């Protein structure tokens, strides 16, 4: 992608952000705090509109050949953006989101973008049968699209994590001279940098589902496109933080006997914020973790998939036990339980060895005057 297109996307994104911040209340695009919110005041949302429109408008005008040659792909991105926008305005049911993502995945499949292998283990490649390619691809796309949506909980967090992931895919596309990967990743990087400036603490505007769903979908597509150059397990590291957050939260809910899709405040960013009690510090820490994971994933290209998968499993187990908001509560409850058990009165034993149900009362006689 030419450099002037990059700066044009950034310029249009800035213009659209200013307009949205000023008129978001007219469209009903405001985020009112609730019991799960980390912010305390009403903030405009729907910055995904600015991100999407800036990319699509500039690319359609100045790089129309690229749009038409990948028409199904950009139609899929548009479809996901539409359901995200509708959710920002009307609070759409998760069921309808999955329906839209399902049809978007079909368009991606028609574009020729698909997952046909799960990697090579001990010298043997695990290839997917043709009837498993689309189901597995849809699960992967829907899973990560939702994962990035869930991590959008602190000012600047989703933008920082997404930028790190997109830069990693841009490097992969540049190293392998893949124009499609470079164009998509650099276009959304340009728009996302502008959003990051507006979204940094204290945020002037939120991304909304129009942004988080669109970015999650774009990153999942870039992940599939990168399968040509890197192993699936390396991709797990490149997009690690949103995945780990989703896996850990769902595991915790299942352990508590709750639905894995129930909303709560047990995400990684809730834990880190609870420890640091500072939004910028928490965001920088989580973004740094994602940067380390992305670098590891980038370096794992061409390495043994089995060892990489084992390493990712150990990473998940470590995070599962390290970032546990309920750990201190369980320890406290266990300590209180032991104290209560220790305070229980021991039964009075008679000489016969039988416990005395009712101890003999002591009668005090009054002395005569």
C-alpha positions as CSV (number, residue, x, y, z in Angstrom):
1,X,0.0,0.0,0.0
2,X,1.3,3.4,-0.9
3,X,2.3,5.8,1.9
4,X,-0.2,8.5,0.8
5,X,-3.1,6.1,1.3
6,X,-1.9,5.4,4.8
7,X,-1.9,9.1,5.7
8,X,-5.2,9.7,4.0
9,X,-6.8,6.9,6.0
10,X,-5.4,8.5,9.2
11,X,-6.7,11.9,8.2
12,X,-10.2,10.7,7.4
13,X,-10.3,8.7,10.6
14,X,-9.4,11.9,12.6
15,X,-12.2,13.8,10.9
16,X,-14.8,11.1,11.5
17,X,-13.7,10.8,15.2
18,X,-14.3,14.5,15.7
19,X,-17.7,14.3,14.1
20,X,-18.7,11.2,16.2
21,X,-17.6,12.8,19.5
22,X,-19.6,15.9,18.8
23,X,-22.8,14.2,17.5
24,X,-22.8,10.7,19.0
25,X,-25.7,11.6,21.3
26,X,-27.9,12.4,18.4
27,X,-27.4,8.9,17.0
28,X,-27.8,7.3,20.5
29,X,-24.2,6.2,20.4
30,X,-23.4,6.8,24.1
31,X,-22.1,4.3,26.7
32,X,-23.9,4.7,30.0
33,X,-22.0,3.2,33.0
34,X,-23.5,0.0,34.6
35,X,-22.4,-2.5,37.3
36,X,-19.7,-4.0,34.9
37,X,-18.4,-0.7,33.5
38,X,-14.9,0.6,34.4
39,X,-15.9,4.2,33.6
40,X,-18.0,6.5,35.7
41,X,-19.5,8.9,33.2
42,X,-21.4,8.8,29.9
43,X,-18.9,8.5,27.0
44,X,-19.6,8.5,23.2
45,X,-19.1,5.2,21.5
46,X,-19.1,3.8,18.0
47,X,-15.6,4.7,16.9
48,X,-15.7,1.6,14.8
49,X,-17.7,3.7,12.4
50,X,-14.7,6.1,11.9
51,X,-12.3,3.2,11.6
52,X,-14.4,1.3,9.1
53,X,-15.4,4.3,6.9
54,X,-11.9,5.7,6.7
55,X,-10.5,2.4,5.5
56,X,-13.3,1.6,3.0
57,X,-13.7,5.1,1.7
58,X,-10.0,5.7,1.0
59,X,-9.4,2.2,-0.4
60,X,-12.4,2.4,-2.7
61,X,-11.3,5.8,-4.1
62,X,-7.6,5.4,-4.4
63,X,-7.2,1.6,-4.6
64,X,-10.4,0.3,-6.2
65,X,-8.6,-2.5,-8.0
66,X,-7.7,-4.0,-4.7
67,X,-11.3,-3.8,-3.5
68,X,-12.8,-5.4,-6.6
69,X,-10.2,-8.2,-6.6
70,X,-11.1,-9.0,-3.0
71,X,-14.8,-8.1,-3.2
72,X,-16.1,-11.1,-1.1
73,X,-13.6,-10.3,1.7
74,X,-14.5,-6.7,2.0
75,X,-18.2,-7.6,1.8
76,X,-17.6,-9.9,4.7
77,X,-15.9,-7.1,6.7
78,X,-18.8,-4.8,5.9
79,X,-21.3,-7.4,7.1
80,X,-19.6,-7.7,10.5
81,X,-19.4,-4.0,10.8
82,X,-23.1,-3.6,10.1
83,X,-24.1,-6.0,12.9
84,X,-21.6,-4.3,15.2
85,X,-23.1,-0.9,14.4
86,X,-26.7,-2.2,15.0
87,X,-25.5,-3.6,18.3
88,X,-24.1,-0.2,19.3
89,X,-27.5,1.4,18.6
90,X,-30.1,-1.2,19.5
91,X,-28.2,-3.8,21.6
92,X,-28.6,-6.8,19.3
93,X,-28.9,-10.4,20.7
94,X,-25.7,-12.5,20.5
95,X,-27.6,-15.0,18.4
96,X,-28.0,-12.5,15.6
97,X,-24.3,-11.6,15.8
98,X,-23.3,-15.2,15.2
99,X,-25.7,-15.4,12.2
100,X,-24.0,-12.3,10.6
101,X,-20.5,-13.7,11.4
102,X,-21.6,-17.0,9.9
103,X,-22.6,-15.4,6.6
104,X,-19.4,-13.3,6.7
105,X,-17.4,-16.5,7.1
106,X,-19.1,-17.9,4.0
107,X,-18.0,-14.9,2.0
108,X,-14.4,-15.3,3.3
109,X,-14.6,-19.0,2.2
110,X,-15.8,-18.0,-1.3
111,X,-12.9,-15.6,-1.5
112,X,-10.6,-18.7,-1.2
113,X,-9.4,-17.9,2.3
114,X,-9.6,-21.1,4.4
115,X,-8.0,-23.3,7.0
116,X,-6.9,-26.6,5.5
117,X,-4.3,-27.7,8.0
118,X,-3.8,-27.8,11.8
119,X,-0.1,-27.9,11.5
120,X,2.7,-30.6,11.4
121,X,3.4,-32.8,14.4
122,X,6.3,-35.2,14.6
123,X,6.7,-34.9,10.9
124,X,3.0,-35.6,10.0
125,X,0.8,-32.8,8.8
126,X,-2.8,-32.8,10.1
127,X,-4.9,-31.9,7.0
128,X,-8.6,-31.1,7.4
129,X,-11.0,-32.9,5.1
130,X,-12.9,-30.6,2.8
131,X,-16.2,-31.0,4.8
132,X,-14.4,-29.9,8.0
133,X,-12.7,-26.8,6.5
134,X,-15.6,-24.4,6.7
135,X,-16.9,-25.5,10.2
136,X,-13.4,-25.2,11.7
137,X,-12.8,-21.9,10.0
138,X,-16.2,-20.5,11.2
139,X,-15.4,-21.6,14.8
140,X,-12.0,-19.9,14.6
141,X,-13.3,-16.7,13.2
142,X,-16.3,-16.4,15.5
143,X,-14.2,-17.4,18.5
144,X,-11.5,-14.7,18.0
145,X,-14.0,-12.0,16.9
146,X,-15.8,-12.5,20.2
147,X,-12.5,-12.7,22.1
148,X,-11.4,-9.3,21.0
149,X,-14.8,-7.9,21.9
150,X,-14.5,-9.2,25.4
151,X,-11.0,-7.7,26.1
152,X,-12.4,-4.2,25.3
153,X,-12.7,-3.2,28.9
154,X,-10.1,-0.4,29.7
155,X,-9.3,2.8,27.9
156,X,-6.7,2.1,25.2
157,X,-6.5,-1.6,25.8
158,X,-8.2,-3.1,22.8
159,X,-6.5,-0.5,20.5
160,X,-3.1,-1.2,22.0
161,X,-3.5,-5.0,21.7
162,X,-4.9,-4.8,18.2
163,X,-2.1,-2.5,17.0
164,X,0.5,-4.9,18.3
165,X,-1.1,-7.9,16.5
166,X,-1.7,-6.0,13.3
167,X,2.0,-4.8,13.2
168,X,3.1,-8.4,13.6
169,X,0.9,-9.5,10.6
170,X,2.2,-6.5,8.7
171,X,5.8,-7.8,9.3
172,X,4.8,-11.3,8.1
173,X,3.2,-9.9,5.0
174,X,6.2,-7.7,4.3
175,X,8.7,-10.5,4.7
176,X,6.8,-12.7,2.3
177,X,5.7,-9.9,-0.1
178,X,2.0,-10.6,0.4
179,X,0.2,-7.6,-0.8
180,X,-3.2,-8.5,0.6
181,X,-1.9,-9.0,4.2
182,X,0.1,-5.8,4.0
183,X,-2.8,-3.7,2.6
184,X,-5.4,-4.9,5.1
185,X,-3.1,-4.7,8.2
186,X,-1.6,-1.3,7.3
187,X,-5.0,0.2,6.5
188,X,-6.4,-0.7,9.8
189,X,-3.2,0.3,11.6
190,X,-3.6,3.8,10.2
191,X,-7.2,4.2,11.4
192,X,-6.4,2.5,14.7
193,X,-3.6,4.8,15.6
194,X,-6.0,7.8,15.4
195,X,-8.5,5.9,17.5
196,X,-5.8,5.0,20.1
197,X,-5.1,8.8,20.6
198,X,-8.8,9.5,21.3
199,X,-9.3,6.4,23.4
200,X,-6.3,6.7,25.7
201,X,-7.2,7.4,29.3
202,X,-9.4,9.3,30.0
203,X,-11.2,8.2,26.8
204,X,-13.0,10.7,24.7
205,X,-14.7,7.9,22.7
206,X,-15.2,4.1,22.9
207,X,-14.7,1.6,20.1
208,X,-18.1,0.0,20.5
209,X,-19.0,-3.3,18.9
210,X,-18.8,-1.7,15.5
211,X,-15.1,-1.5,16.1
212,X,-14.2,-4.5,18.3
213,X,-16.2,-7.0,16.1
214,X,-14.8,-5.6,12.9
215,X,-11.2,-5.6,14.2
216,X,-11.6,-9.1,15.6
217,X,-12.9,-10.3,12.3
218,X,-10.1,-8.7,10.4
219,X,-7.4,-10.1,12.7
220,X,-8.9,-13.6,12.4
221,X,-8.9,-13.3,8.6
222,X,-5.2,-12.1,8.7
223,X,-4.4,-15.1,10.9
224,X,-5.9,-17.5,8.3
225,X,-4.0,-15.7,5.5
226,X,-0.8,-16.1,7.4
227,X,-1.1,-19.9,7.6
228,X,0.7,-19.9,4.3
229,X,3.8,-18.6,5.9
230,X,3.7,-19.6,9.5
231,X,2.4,-22.5,11.7
232,X,-1.0,-22.5,13.4
233,X,0.6,-22.7,16.8
234,X,2.7,-19.7,16.1
235,X,-0.5,-17.8,15.3
236,X,-1.8,-18.7,18.7
237,X,1.1,-16.7,20.3
238,X,0.6,-13.8,17.9
239,X,-3.0,-13.4,19.0
240,X,-2.4,-14.8,22.5
241,X,-3.8,-12.3,25.0
242,X,-7.5,-12.2,23.7
243,X,-7.5,-16.0,23.4
244,X,-6.1,-16.6,26.9
245,X,-8.5,-14.1,28.4
246,X,-11.5,-15.9,26.8
247,X,-10.2,-19.4,27.7
248,X,-9.5,-18.4,31.3
249,X,-12.8,-16.6,31.9
250,X,-14.9,-19.4,30.4
251,X,-12.9,-22.0,32.4
252,X,-13.6,-20.0,35.6
253,X,-17.3,-19.8,34.8
254,X,-17.5,-23.6,34.2
255,X,-15.7,-24.3,37.5
256,X,-18.3,-22.2,39.3
257,X,-21.1,-24.1,37.6
258,X,-22.2,-21.1,35.5
259,X,-22.7,-20.6,31.8
260,X,-19.4,-19.9,30.0
261,X,-21.1,-17.0,28.2
262,X,-22.3,-15.3,31.3
263,X,-20.9,-11.7,31.6
264,X,-18.8,-10.9,34.7
265,X,-15.8,-8.9,35.9
266,X,-13.3,-11.7,36.0
267,X,-11.3,-10.8,32.8
268,X,-7.5,-10.3,32.9
269,X,-7.8,-6.5,32.6
270,X,-10.1,-6.5,35.7
271,X,-7.5,-8.5,37.7
272,X,-4.6,-6.3,36.6
273,X,-6.6,-3.1,37.2
274,X,-7.5,-4.4,40.7
275,X,-3.8,-4.9,41.5
276,X,-2.5,-1.7,40.0
277,X,-5.6,0.5,40.4
278,X,-4.3,2.6,37.5
279,X,-5.7,2.3,34.0
280,X,-2.7,3.5,32.0
281,X,-0.3,1.2,34.0
282,X,-2.7,-1.8,33.6
283,X,-3.0,-1.2,29.8
284,X,0.8,-0.8,29.4
285,X,1.4,-4.0,31.3
286,X,-1.1,-6.0,29.3
287,X,0.1,-4.5,26.0
288,X,3.6,-5.4,26.9
289,X,2.6,-9.0,27.6
290,X,0.9,-9.1,24.2
291,X,4.0,-7.7,22.6
292,X,6.2,-10.4,24.1
293,X,3.7,-13.1,22.9
294,X,3.6,-11.7,19.4
295,X,7.4,-11.6,19.2
296,X,7.5,-15.2,20.4
297,X,5.0,-16.2,17.8
298,X,6.9,-14.3,15.1
299,X,10.1,-16.2,16.0
300,X,8.3,-19.6,16.1
301,X,7.6,-19.5,12.3
302,X,8.8,-22.9,10.9
303,X,9.4,-24.4,14.4
304,X,8.0,-27.7,15.6
305,X,4.2,-27.4,16.1
306,X,4.0,-29.9,18.9
307,X,6.5,-28.1,21.1
308,X,4.9,-24.8,20.4
309,X,1.5,-26.2,21.3
310,X,2.9,-27.6,24.6
311,X,4.4,-24.2,25.3
312,X,1.0,-22.5,24.7
313,X,-0.7,-25.0,27.0
314,X,1.8,-24.3,29.8
315,X,1.2,-20.6,29.2
316,X,-2.6,-21.1,29.6
317,X,-2.1,-23.1,32.8
318,X,0.2,-20.5,34.2
319,X,-2.2,-17.7,33.4
320,X,-5.1,-19.7,34.7
321,X,-3.5,-20.0,38.2
322,X,-1.7,-16.6,38.2
323,X,-4.6,-14.3,37.2
324,X,-7.3,-15.7,39.5
325,X,-9.4,-13.0,41.1
326,X,-11.1,-15.5,43.4
327,X,-7.8,-17.0,44.7
328,X,-7.5,-14.7,47.7
329,X,-11.3,-15.1,48.5
330,X,-10.9,-18.9,48.4
331,X,-7.9,-18.7,50.7
332,X,-9.8,-16.4,53.1
333,X,-12.8,-18.7,53.1
334,X,-10.7,-21.7,53.7
335,X,-9.0,-20.0,56.7
336,X,-12.3,-18.9,58.2
337,X,-13.6,-22.5,57.8
338,X,-10.6,-23.9,59.7
339,X,-11.1,-21.3,62.4
340,X,-14.7,-22.2,62.8
341,X,-13.9,-25.9,62.9
342,X,-11.3,-25.3,65.6
343,X,-13.8,-23.3,67.7
344,X,-16.3,-26.1,67.9
345,X,-16.9,-27.3,71.5
346,X,-15.6,-30.7,72.3
347,X,-18.2,-33.1,73.9
348,X,-17.9,-33.8,77.7
349,X,-16.9,-37.4,78.3
350,X,-18.1,-39.4,81.3
351,X,-16.1,-42.1,83.0
352,X,-18.0,-44.7,81.0
353,X,-16.7,-43.1,77.8
354,X,-20.1,-41.9,76.6
355,X,-20.5,-38.2,75.8
356,X,-22.7,-36.3,78.2
357,X,-25.6,-34.7,76.4
358,X,-26.5,-32.3,79.2
359,X,-23.8,-31.5,81.8
360,X,-25.0,-31.6,85.4
361,X,-26.0,-28.2,86.6
362,X,-24.1,-26.7,89.6
363,X,-26.6,-25.6,92.3
364,X,-25.4,-22.8,94.6
365,X,-27.1,-22.9,98.1
366,X,-27.5,-19.7,99.9
367,X,-25.7,-19.6,103.4
368,X,-28.0,-19.0,106.4
369,X,-27.9,-15.5,107.8
